[in-house]
């Protein structure tokens, strides 16, 4: 890519970026974790701005309920059940073929977080849960990588730029994650698209500041707003000496790798995700033949969806990960997988 290209002429006219900043963007590397509402907007901004490399990480696939706010996806993606990372890569390649895109259909865990999140200049948070954010935070502090936290639900949003050794980290601000069932999510409280775009705009702008090296322009505050009722606040966070991550350099979330299969209820989605401790390849073609007599089965090269009874559907990925839809009970989910797939 030629940084002098007229493609970026309007952005280069903005003095804090200019020609030098555009050159820096082209040589920058970004990881986006989660390709839902925030993640699609963030990756969209990075690619259109001319960032040279963007790594896309998401465990899920496109469904019709995503289309209201997840700006990169369309009805065909939902109909085909395309993994979000793959669908995003396809759309973003069409937007800017000069950006190198690397997609990972993966659940971010302690086993893979360091390999997926290092080798970049900044990590952008497009996730929807604190467990993953604490993993990001551990990698960030351990490797000295800046990351930009973002969250949105209903008409409210929050964002904060974390620079290890300079600003508070996430665990300084939120030492413990909310207790299960106490925090609102998009699946329980809803969300409006404009709130997503505002949070993503703040995050993406902070990312551009970092990548072009304009550190003095970074927002030092935890930014919180409520769009519908017109509230806006900037909160001052404080570094904590007793913070396990940046104060004591104990990476509790990163240093507890999964050693057994896990079954986790996905909040508000009536779905349980069962993940093997190590990738365990599934033969989707063979499973299609096995499960077809039980009900409707749909398969593409990324996943297989099978209706196994009137209430439950299995979504199987080649690496062995399985979503059990129609229940939030991990025990029942394990039972259904054992019944239809085997141990």
NUFILO-875244 format. One record per residue (C-alpha): residue number from 1; x, y, z; residue in one letter; chain. Coordinates in nm, 3 decimals, decimal comma. Layout:
N
+-----+---------+---------+---------+-----+-------+
:   n :    east :   north :      up : res : chain :
+-----+---------+---------+---------+-----+-------+
: NUM :       X :       Y :       Z :   A :     A :
...
+-----+---------+---------+---------+-----+-------+
***
This chain:
343
+-----+---------+---------+---------+-----+-------+
:   n :    east :   north :      up : res : chain :
+-----+---------+---------+---------+-----+-------+
:   1 :   0,000 :   0,000 :   0,000 :   X :     A :
:   2 :   0,120 :   0,348 :  -0,080 :   X :     A :
:   3 :   0,061 :   0,574 :   0,219 :   X :     A :
:   4 :   0,034 :   0,868 :  -0,024 :   X :     A :
:   5 :  -0,263 :   0,709 :  -0,195 :   X :     A :
:   6 :  -0,564 :   0,933 :  -0,255 :   X :     A :
:   7 :  -0,761 :   0,663 :  -0,078 :   X :     A :
:   8 :  -0,649 :   0,810 :   0,255 :   X :     A :
:   9 :  -0,619 :   1,172 :   0,145 :   X :     A :
:  10 :  -0,897 :   1,304 :   0,371 :   X :     A :
:  11 :  -0,755 :   1,123 :   0,672 :   X :     A :
:  12 :  -0,404 :   1,250 :   0,593 :   X :     A :
:  13 :  -0,536 :   1,606 :   0,582 :   X :     A :
:  14 :  -0,611 :   1,568 :   0,953 :   X :     A :
:  15 :  -0,290 :   1,711 :   1,108 :   X :     A :
:  16 :  -0,249 :   1,460 :   1,395 :   X :     A :
:  17 :  -0,227 :   1,182 :   1,134 :   X :     A :
:  18 :  -0,078 :   1,331 :   0,820 :   X :     A :
:  19 :   0,147 :   1,135 :   0,586 :   X :     A :
:  20 :   0,374 :   1,006 :   0,860 :   X :     A :
:  21 :   0,081 :   0,882 :   1,067 :   X :     A :
:  22 :  -0,068 :   0,707 :   0,766 :   X :     A :
:  23 :   0,264 :   0,534 :   0,708 :   X :     A :
:  24 :   0,262 :   0,419 :   1,071 :   X :     A :
:  25 :  -0,091 :   0,283 :   1,035 :   X :     A :
:  26 :   0,015 :   0,077 :   0,735 :   X :     A :
:  27 :   0,293 :  -0,081 :   0,943 :   X :     A :
:  28 :   0,070 :  -0,139 :   1,247 :   X :     A :
:  29 :  -0,080 :  -0,463 :   1,375 :   X :     A :
:  30 :  -0,411 :  -0,490 :   1,562 :   X :     A :
:  31 :  -0,600 :  -0,779 :   1,722 :   X :     A :
:  32 :  -0,978 :  -0,759 :   1,760 :   X :     A :
:  33 :  -1,125 :  -0,999 :   2,015 :   X :     A :
:  34 :  -1,493 :  -1,069 :   1,956 :   X :     A :
:  35 :  -1,670 :  -0,989 :   1,631 :   X :     A :
:  36 :  -2,014 :  -0,902 :   1,755 :   X :     A :
:  37 :  -2,149 :  -0,549 :   1,757 :   X :     A :
:  38 :  -1,837 :  -0,372 :   1,886 :   X :     A :
:  39 :  -1,588 :  -0,599 :   1,713 :   X :     A :
:  40 :  -1,738 :  -0,560 :   1,367 :   X :     A :
:  41 :  -1,742 :  -0,182 :   1,403 :   X :     A :
:  42 :  -1,385 :  -0,176 :   1,537 :   X :     A :
:  43 :  -1,242 :  -0,399 :   1,264 :   X :     A :
:  44 :  -1,435 :  -0,197 :   1,006 :   X :     A :
:  45 :  -1,272 :   0,127 :   1,130 :   X :     A :
:  46 :  -0,924 :  -0,026 :   1,139 :   X :     A :
:  47 :  -0,943 :  -0,163 :   0,786 :   X :     A :
:  48 :  -1,089 :   0,154 :   0,636 :   X :     A :
:  49 :  -0,823 :   0,361 :   0,814 :   X :     A :
:  50 :  -0,549 :   0,160 :   0,641 :   X :     A :
:  51 :  -0,411 :  -0,045 :   0,930 :   X :     A :
:  52 :  -0,178 :  -0,296 :   0,764 :   X :     A :
:  53 :  -0,266 :  -0,610 :   0,964 :   X :     A :
:  54 :  -0,579 :  -0,703 :   1,158 :   X :     A :
:  55 :  -0,626 :  -1,032 :   1,346 :   X :     A :
:  56 :  -0,991 :  -1,135 :   1,388 :   X :     A :
:  57 :  -1,085 :  -1,365 :   1,678 :   X :     A :
:  58 :  -1,435 :  -1,497 :   1,749 :   X :     A :
:  59 :  -1,590 :  -1,827 :   1,855 :   X :     A :
:  60 :  -1,945 :  -1,778 :   1,727 :   X :     A :
:  61 :  -2,142 :  -1,784 :   1,403 :   X :     A :
:  62 :  -2,383 :  -1,535 :   1,248 :   X :     A :
:  63 :  -2,751 :  -1,558 :   1,350 :   X :     A :
:  64 :  -3,049 :  -1,342 :   1,248 :   X :     A :
:  65 :  -3,060 :  -1,162 :   1,585 :   X :     A :
:  66 :  -2,711 :  -1,024 :   1,514 :   X :     A :
:  67 :  -2,813 :  -0,825 :   1,207 :   X :     A :
:  68 :  -2,970 :  -0,533 :   1,395 :   X :     A :
:  69 :  -2,634 :  -0,410 :   1,523 :   X :     A :
:  70 :  -2,344 :  -0,617 :   1,385 :   X :     A :
:  71 :  -2,263 :  -0,403 :   1,085 :   X :     A :
:  72 :  -2,049 :  -0,636 :   0,874 :   X :     A :
:  73 :  -2,301 :  -0,919 :   0,843 :   X :     A :
:  74 :  -2,601 :  -0,976 :   0,617 :   X :     A :
:  75 :  -2,892 :  -1,216 :   0,580 :   X :     A :
:  76 :  -2,692 :  -1,459 :   0,368 :   X :     A :
:  77 :  -2,432 :  -1,494 :   0,644 :   X :     A :
:  78 :  -2,704 :  -1,576 :   0,896 :   X :     A :
:  79 :  -2,882 :  -1,816 :   0,664 :   X :     A :
:  80 :  -2,560 :  -2,009 :   0,598 :   X :     A :
:  81 :  -2,440 :  -1,993 :   0,960 :   X :     A :
:  82 :  -2,100 :  -1,855 :   0,866 :   X :     A :
:  83 :  -1,855 :  -1,814 :   1,157 :   X :     A :
:  84 :  -1,827 :  -1,447 :   1,242 :   X :     A :
:  85 :  -1,449 :  -1,438 :   1,198 :   X :     A :
:  86 :  -1,480 :  -1,580 :   0,846 :   X :     A :
:  87 :  -1,773 :  -1,358 :   0,745 :   X :     A :
:  88 :  -1,589 :  -1,053 :   0,879 :   X :     A :
:  89 :  -1,274 :  -1,144 :   0,687 :   X :     A :
:  90 :  -1,473 :  -1,181 :   0,365 :   X :     A :
:  91 :  -1,645 :  -0,845 :   0,407 :   X :     A :
:  92 :  -1,332 :  -0,661 :   0,513 :   X :     A :
:  93 :  -1,128 :  -0,802 :   0,224 :   X :     A :
:  94 :  -1,383 :  -0,652 :  -0,013 :   X :     A :
:  95 :  -1,348 :  -0,318 :   0,167 :   X :     A :
:  96 :  -0,968 :  -0,302 :   0,164 :   X :     A :
:  97 :  -0,771 :  -0,576 :  -0,011 :   X :     A :
:  98 :  -0,445 :  -0,414 :   0,100 :   X :     A :
:  99 :  -0,498 :  -0,495 :   0,468 :   X :     A :
: 100 :  -0,367 :  -0,836 :   0,574 :   X :     A :
: 101 :  -0,645 :  -1,017 :   0,759 :   X :     A :
: 102 :  -0,598 :  -1,323 :   0,976 :   X :     A :
: 103 :  -0,915 :  -1,490 :   1,105 :   X :     A :
: 104 :  -0,943 :  -1,737 :   1,394 :   X :     A :
: 105 :  -1,265 :  -1,925 :   1,468 :   X :     A :
: 106 :  -1,169 :  -1,985 :   1,828 :   X :     A :
: 107 :  -1,273 :  -1,942 :   2,188 :   X :     A :
: 108 :  -1,012 :  -1,730 :   2,368 :   X :     A :
: 109 :  -0,884 :  -1,933 :   2,665 :   X :     A :
: 110 :  -0,582 :  -1,951 :   2,891 :   X :     A :
: 111 :  -0,443 :  -2,213 :   2,655 :   X :     A :
: 112 :  -0,434 :  -1,991 :   2,347 :   X :     A :
: 113 :  -0,454 :  -1,629 :   2,471 :   X :     A :
: 114 :  -0,083 :  -1,554 :   2,450 :   X :     A :
: 115 :  -0,043 :  -1,700 :   2,102 :   X :     A :
: 116 :  -0,350 :  -1,515 :   1,970 :   X :     A :
: 117 :  -0,293 :  -1,178 :   2,136 :   X :     A :
: 118 :   0,082 :  -1,118 :   2,108 :   X :     A :
: 119 :   0,268 :  -0,993 :   1,803 :   X :     A :
: 120 :   0,040 :  -0,689 :   1,770 :   X :     A :
: 121 :   0,061 :  -0,322 :   1,867 :   X :     A :
: 122 :  -0,280 :  -0,291 :   2,031 :   X :     A :
: 123 :  -0,567 :  -0,520 :   2,134 :   X :     A :
: 124 :  -0,925 :  -0,406 :   2,084 :   X :     A :
: 125 :  -1,197 :  -0,543 :   2,309 :   X :     A :
: 126 :  -1,514 :  -0,642 :   2,126 :   X :     A :
: 127 :  -1,614 :  -0,909 :   2,380 :   X :     A :
: 128 :  -1,921 :  -0,938 :   2,598 :   X :     A :
: 129 :  -1,789 :  -1,098 :   2,917 :   X :     A :
: 130 :  -1,539 :  -1,024 :   3,192 :   X :     A :
: 131 :  -1,372 :  -1,367 :   3,193 :   X :     A :
: 132 :  -1,228 :  -1,300 :   2,847 :   X :     A :
: 133 :  -1,144 :  -0,940 :   2,935 :   X :     A :
: 134 :  -0,942 :  -1,053 :   3,236 :   X :     A :
: 135 :  -0,749 :  -1,286 :   3,006 :   X :     A :
: 136 :  -0,682 :  -0,995 :   2,769 :   X :     A :
: 137 :  -0,573 :  -0,786 :   3,066 :   X :     A :
: 138 :  -0,328 :  -1,053 :   3,186 :   X :     A :
: 139 :  -0,169 :  -1,082 :   2,841 :   X :     A :
: 140 :  -0,158 :  -0,703 :   2,813 :   X :     A :
: 141 :   0,020 :  -0,651 :   3,145 :   X :     A :
: 142 :   0,256 :  -0,947 :   3,105 :   X :     A :
: 143 :   0,368 :  -0,846 :   2,756 :   X :     A :
: 144 :   0,336 :  -0,467 :   2,787 :   X :     A :
: 145 :   0,069 :  -0,442 :   2,518 :   X :     A :
: 146 :  -0,188 :  -0,163 :   2,527 :   X :     A :
: 147 :  -0,553 :  -0,256 :   2,495 :   X :     A :
: 148 :  -0,881 :  -0,068 :   2,480 :   X :     A :
: 149 :  -1,169 :  -0,190 :   2,691 :   X :     A :
: 150 :  -1,523 :  -0,134 :   2,566 :   X :     A :
: 151 :  -1,866 :  -0,243 :   2,681 :   X :     A :
: 152 :  -2,219 :  -0,163 :   2,574 :   X :     A :
: 153 :  -2,567 :  -0,271 :   2,681 :   X :     A :
: 154 :  -2,909 :  -0,113 :   2,645 :   X :     A :
: 155 :  -2,827 :   0,252 :   2,564 :   X :     A :
: 156 :  -2,523 :   0,268 :   2,791 :   X :     A :
: 157 :  -2,156 :   0,237 :   2,708 :   X :     A :
: 158 :  -1,812 :   0,249 :   2,868 :   X :     A :
: 159 :  -1,456 :   0,256 :   2,738 :   X :     A :
: 160 :  -1,105 :   0,290 :   2,880 :   X :     A :
: 161 :  -0,756 :   0,285 :   2,730 :   X :     A :
: 162 :  -0,514 :   0,064 :   2,923 :   X :     A :
: 163 :  -0,137 :   0,114 :   2,891 :   X :     A :
: 164 :   0,059 :  -0,125 :   3,114 :   X :     A :
: 165 :   0,287 :   0,056 :   3,357 :   X :     A :
: 166 :   0,125 :   0,392 :   3,282 :   X :     A :
: 167 :  -0,249 :   0,364 :   3,349 :   X :     A :
: 168 :  -0,456 :   0,147 :   3,580 :   X :     A :
: 169 :  -0,532 :  -0,193 :   3,434 :   X :     A :
: 170 :  -0,876 :  -0,353 :   3,419 :   X :     A :
: 171 :  -0,834 :  -0,528 :   3,754 :   X :     A :
: 172 :  -0,742 :  -0,199 :   3,918 :   X :     A :
: 173 :  -1,081 :  -0,070 :   3,809 :   X :     A :
: 174 :  -1,282 :  -0,391 :   3,846 :   X :     A :
: 175 :  -1,104 :  -0,630 :   4,087 :   X :     A :
: 176 :  -1,377 :  -0,891 :   4,051 :   X :     A :
: 177 :  -1,620 :  -0,975 :   3,775 :   X :     A :
: 178 :  -1,993 :  -0,931 :   3,841 :   X :     A :
: 179 :  -2,159 :  -1,231 :   4,002 :   X :     A :
: 180 :  -2,338 :  -1,457 :   3,752 :   X :     A :
: 181 :  -2,685 :  -1,328 :   3,673 :   X :     A :
: 182 :  -2,630 :  -0,982 :   3,826 :   X :     A :
: 183 :  -2,501 :  -0,796 :   3,521 :   X :     A :
: 184 :  -2,718 :  -0,697 :   3,229 :   X :     A :
: 185 :  -2,623 :  -0,826 :   2,886 :   X :     A :
: 186 :  -2,742 :  -0,750 :   2,533 :   X :     A :
: 187 :  -2,936 :  -1,077 :   2,546 :   X :     A :
: 188 :  -3,117 :  -0,984 :   2,866 :   X :     A :
: 189 :  -3,147 :  -0,603 :   2,853 :   X :     A :
: 190 :  -3,122 :  -0,542 :   2,479 :   X :     A :
: 191 :  -2,905 :  -0,289 :   2,300 :   X :     A :
: 192 :  -2,951 :  -0,014 :   2,044 :   X :     A :
: 193 :  -2,718 :   0,016 :   1,748 :   X :     A :
: 194 :  -2,623 :   0,382 :   1,799 :   X :     A :
: 195 :  -2,484 :   0,307 :   2,148 :   X :     A :
: 196 :  -2,259 :   0,044 :   1,990 :   X :     A :
: 197 :  -2,131 :   0,290 :   1,734 :   X :     A :
: 198 :  -2,051 :   0,554 :   1,996 :   X :     A :
: 199 :  -1,843 :   0,311 :   2,205 :   X :     A :
: 200 :  -1,668 :   0,178 :   1,894 :   X :     A :
: 201 :  -1,595 :   0,533 :   1,779 :   X :     A :
: 202 :  -1,424 :   0,616 :   2,110 :   X :     A :
: 203 :  -1,228 :   0,289 :   2,104 :   X :     A :
: 204 :  -1,122 :   0,321 :   1,740 :   X :     A :
: 205 :  -1,013 :   0,682 :   1,788 :   X :     A :
: 206 :  -0,801 :   0,585 :   2,087 :   X :     A :
: 207 :  -0,649 :   0,305 :   1,879 :   X :     A :
: 208 :  -0,556 :   0,550 :   1,603 :   X :     A :
: 209 :  -0,391 :   0,779 :   1,859 :   X :     A :
: 210 :  -0,184 :   0,488 :   1,989 :   X :     A :
: 211 :  -0,086 :   0,365 :   1,645 :   X :     A :
: 212 :   0,026 :   0,705 :   1,513 :   X :     A :
: 213 :   0,208 :   0,779 :   1,840 :   X :     A :
: 214 :   0,001 :   1,073 :   1,967 :   X :     A :
: 215 :   0,015 :   0,966 :   2,332 :   X :     A :
: 216 :  -0,062 :   1,311 :   2,471 :   X :     A :
: 217 :  -0,404 :   1,301 :   2,305 :   X :     A :
: 218 :  -0,510 :   0,976 :   2,475 :   X :     A :
: 219 :  -0,808 :   1,001 :   2,707 :   X :     A :
: 220 :  -0,690 :   0,921 :   3,062 :   X :     A :
: 221 :  -1,042 :   0,867 :   3,195 :   X :     A :
: 222 :  -1,289 :   0,584 :   3,214 :   X :     A :
: 223 :  -1,558 :   0,718 :   2,984 :   X :     A :
: 224 :  -1,922 :   0,632 :   3,058 :   X :     A :
: 225 :  -2,236 :   0,752 :   2,882 :   X :     A :
: 226 :  -2,608 :   0,685 :   2,854 :   X :     A :
: 227 :  -2,741 :   0,794 :   2,516 :   X :     A :
: 228 :  -3,116 :   0,769 :   2,561 :   X :     A :
: 229 :  -3,133 :   0,995 :   2,868 :   X :     A :
: 230 :  -2,833 :   1,210 :   2,776 :   X :     A :
: 231 :  -2,589 :   1,130 :   3,056 :   X :     A :
: 232 :  -2,213 :   1,148 :   3,015 :   X :     A :
: 233 :  -1,934 :   1,105 :   3,270 :   X :     A :
: 234 :  -1,555 :   1,080 :   3,279 :   X :     A :
: 235 :  -1,421 :   0,889 :   3,580 :   X :     A :
: 236 :  -1,065 :   0,896 :   3,710 :   X :     A :
: 237 :  -0,926 :   0,547 :   3,769 :   X :     A :
: 238 :  -0,643 :   0,480 :   4,011 :   X :     A :
: 239 :  -0,359 :   0,228 :   3,992 :   X :     A :
: 240 :  -0,360 :  -0,012 :   4,284 :   X :     A :
: 241 :  -0,042 :  -0,150 :   4,440 :   X :     A :
: 242 :  -0,239 :  -0,457 :   4,550 :   X :     A :
: 243 :  -0,372 :  -0,524 :   4,200 :   X :     A :
: 244 :  -0,294 :  -0,892 :   4,128 :   X :     A :
: 245 :  -0,208 :  -0,816 :   3,765 :   X :     A :
: 246 :  -0,020 :  -0,488 :   3,732 :   X :     A :
: 247 :   0,068 :  -0,445 :   4,101 :   X :     A :
: 248 :   0,187 :  -0,795 :   4,190 :   X :     A :
: 249 :   0,235 :  -0,945 :   3,841 :   X :     A :
: 250 :   0,028 :  -1,252 :   3,921 :   X :     A :
: 251 :  -0,160 :  -1,350 :   3,609 :   X :     A :
: 252 :  -0,433 :  -1,556 :   3,766 :   X :     A :
: 253 :  -0,649 :  -1,593 :   3,458 :   X :     A :
: 254 :  -0,363 :  -1,663 :   3,221 :   X :     A :
: 255 :  -0,178 :  -1,906 :   3,446 :   X :     A :
: 256 :  -0,472 :  -2,139 :   3,503 :   X :     A :
: 257 :  -0,492 :  -2,322 :   3,168 :   X :     A :
: 258 :  -0,790 :  -2,546 :   3,107 :   X :     A :
: 259 :  -0,693 :  -2,909 :   3,156 :   X :     A :
: 260 :  -1,036 :  -3,068 :   3,120 :   X :     A :
: 261 :  -1,336 :  -3,024 :   2,896 :   X :     A :
: 262 :  -1,546 :  -2,727 :   3,002 :   X :     A :
: 263 :  -1,919 :  -2,666 :   2,980 :   X :     A :
: 264 :  -2,017 :  -2,301 :   3,014 :   X :     A :
: 265 :  -2,363 :  -2,149 :   2,994 :   X :     A :
: 266 :  -2,360 :  -1,846 :   2,763 :   X :     A :
: 267 :  -2,542 :  -1,572 :   2,948 :   X :     A :
: 268 :  -2,887 :  -1,489 :   2,815 :   X :     A :
: 269 :  -2,860 :  -1,715 :   2,512 :   X :     A :
: 270 :  -3,013 :  -2,044 :   2,635 :   X :     A :
: 271 :  -2,694 :  -2,210 :   2,508 :   X :     A :
: 272 :  -2,412 :  -2,410 :   2,665 :   X :     A :
: 273 :  -2,068 :  -2,420 :   2,507 :   X :     A :
: 274 :  -1,870 :  -2,742 :   2,554 :   X :     A :
: 275 :  -1,500 :  -2,701 :   2,477 :   X :     A :
: 276 :  -1,234 :  -2,972 :   2,480 :   X :     A :
: 277 :  -0,921 :  -2,906 :   2,682 :   X :     A :
: 278 :  -0,725 :  -2,972 :   2,362 :   X :     A :
: 279 :  -0,854 :  -2,955 :   2,002 :   X :     A :
: 280 :  -1,031 :  -3,279 :   1,922 :   X :     A :
: 281 :  -1,114 :  -3,286 :   1,551 :   X :     A :
: 282 :  -1,469 :  -3,377 :   1,451 :   X :     A :
: 283 :  -1,554 :  -3,533 :   1,115 :   X :     A :
: 284 :  -1,845 :  -3,312 :   1,017 :   X :     A :
: 285 :  -1,923 :  -3,510 :   0,703 :   X :     A :
: 286 :  -1,956 :  -3,833 :   0,900 :   X :     A :
: 287 :  -2,161 :  -3,662 :   1,170 :   X :     A :
: 288 :  -2,394 :  -3,521 :   0,907 :   X :     A :
: 289 :  -2,474 :  -3,875 :   0,794 :   X :     A :
: 290 :  -2,516 :  -3,992 :   1,153 :   X :     A :
: 291 :  -2,742 :  -3,710 :   1,268 :   X :     A :
: 292 :  -2,953 :  -3,658 :   0,954 :   X :     A :
: 293 :  -3,212 :  -3,926 :   1,050 :   X :     A :
: 294 :  -3,283 :  -3,738 :   1,375 :   X :     A :
: 295 :  -3,383 :  -3,404 :   1,225 :   X :     A :
: 296 :  -3,275 :  -3,112 :   1,011 :   X :     A :
: 297 :  -2,900 :  -3,096 :   0,954 :   X :     A :
: 298 :  -2,711 :  -2,812 :   0,784 :   X :     A :
: 299 :  -2,338 :  -2,825 :   0,713 :   X :     A :
: 300 :  -2,086 :  -2,590 :   0,560 :   X :     A :
: 301 :  -1,707 :  -2,611 :   0,566 :   X :     A :
: 302 :  -1,695 :  -2,427 :   0,899 :   X :     A :
: 303 :  -1,961 :  -2,596 :   1,114 :   X :     A :
: 304 :  -2,256 :  -2,832 :   1,132 :   X :     A :
: 305 :  -2,599 :  -2,751 :   1,282 :   X :     A :
: 306 :  -2,823 :  -3,042 :   1,380 :   X :     A :
: 307 :  -3,172 :  -3,038 :   1,533 :   X :     A :
: 308 :  -3,161 :  -3,345 :   1,758 :   X :     A :
: 309 :  -3,510 :  -3,315 :   1,909 :   X :     A :
: 310 :  -3,788 :  -3,061 :   1,931 :   X :     A :
: 311 :  -3,609 :  -2,849 :   2,190 :   X :     A :
: 312 :  -3,236 :  -2,879 :   2,128 :   X :     A :
: 313 :  -2,990 :  -2,809 :   1,850 :   X :     A :
: 314 :  -2,620 :  -2,895 :   1,835 :   X :     A :
: 315 :  -2,370 :  -2,672 :   1,659 :   X :     A :
: 316 :  -2,041 :  -2,855 :   1,601 :   X :     A :
: 317 :  -1,708 :  -2,703 :   1,497 :   X :     A :
: 318 :  -1,418 :  -2,891 :   1,337 :   X :     A :
: 319 :  -1,190 :  -2,836 :   1,640 :   X :     A :
: 320 :  -1,431 :  -3,024 :   1,869 :   X :     A :
: 321 :  -1,614 :  -2,731 :   2,022 :   X :     A :
: 322 :  -1,992 :  -2,781 :   2,052 :   X :     A :
: 323 :  -2,277 :  -2,542 :   2,125 :   X :     A :
: 324 :  -2,589 :  -2,697 :   2,273 :   X :     A :
: 325 :  -2,881 :  -2,463 :   2,205 :   X :     A :
: 326 :  -3,208 :  -2,483 :   2,395 :   X :     A :
: 327 :  -3,071 :  -2,521 :   2,748 :   X :     A :
: 328 :  -2,862 :  -2,333 :   3,001 :   X :     A :
: 329 :  -2,796 :  -2,647 :   3,208 :   X :     A :
: 330 :  -2,438 :  -2,774 :   3,158 :   X :     A :
: 331 :  -2,529 :  -3,121 :   3,289 :   X :     A :
: 332 :  -2,810 :  -3,159 :   3,037 :   X :     A :
: 333 :  -2,584 :  -3,026 :   2,761 :   X :     A :
: 334 :  -2,317 :  -3,285 :   2,842 :   X :     A :
: 335 :  -2,585 :  -3,554 :   2,845 :   X :     A :
: 336 :  -2,712 :  -3,453 :   2,501 :   X :     A :
: 337 :  -2,360 :  -3,449 :   2,356 :   X :     A :
: 338 :  -2,288 :  -3,790 :   2,504 :   X :     A :
: 339 :  -2,617 :  -3,923 :   2,367 :   X :     A :
: 340 :  -2,579 :  -3,798 :   2,012 :   X :     A :
: 341 :  -2,204 :  -3,753 :   1,962 :   X :     A :
: 342 :  -2,044 :  -3,986 :   2,214 :   X :     A :
: 343 :  -1,783 :  -3,923 :   2,482 :   X :     A :
+-----+---------+---------+---------+-----+-------+
***
